[in-house]
Amino acid sequence: MRKILRNIILSGIFGILITSCISFGEVSDENWDEIKKYYYLSKTISQDPWIHFNLAMVYAYTGFVEEGFNSLSIIPELDPEFSEKVIKKYKAKIYRDPTNWKNHFYYAFALYFDKQKDGAIAELKKVVELTEDNSIRGWAYGYIAVIYGEKNQWDEAMESIDYAIHYEPNGAALYFAMGLAKKELGDNFGAATAILKASALQAKQVLSKKSIRNLKNEK
């Protein structure tokens, strides 16, 4: 089951970003505290799929894409029917609280893994409208761009990645995604420039105190 999920993810929303080995941008103190909360919960209550899902979502909207994949890959072994439960739960949560951007973000991922890509895009656009955090807007647009890329709608992907970088200018993975979009559009020079920018940001971010490596080394 894990191998199947891995293949799905690598061909989907995470694939473009994971294979870049570039993951994150600037992370606010509030979001970093949330990462730490679910990270430690995942270590102490390791058999709860909802904790791993929550951790994966926090990783996703803060740009730790590879770590998000790792958390998601654990879930099918804990609960093979988890995806159906996520869709049901967050559809109900949106009905009760339609202005909560997190509900739409989580629901977007649930729809995506149910192969409802247009629905996922619509939900991520609602995230952009509802959140007041520009970094989260940036990552939402980044995932929108990747989905458009999967649909071979490269003009829409390029437009979305432009918005993504506008809102999250320090997102190394976003520049890498821009490079891929530009390459598909035939702009090789623009692609190379974007990828060089991604590499420069990644080198800077490796030294950040808010890194998963540092978190794992904390006692």
Secondary structure, 3 states (H helix, E strand, C coil): CHHHHHHHHHCCCCHHHHCCCCCCCCCCHHHHHHHHHHHHHHHHCCCCHHHHHHHHHHHHHHCCHHHHHHHHHHHHHHCCCHHHHHHHHHHHHHHHCCCCHHHHHHHHHHHHHCCCHHHHHHHHHHHHHHCCCHHHHHHHHHHHHHHHHHCCCHHHHHHHHHHHHHHCCCCHHHHHHHHHHHHHCCCHHHHHHHHHHHHHHHHHHCCCCCCHHHHHHCC
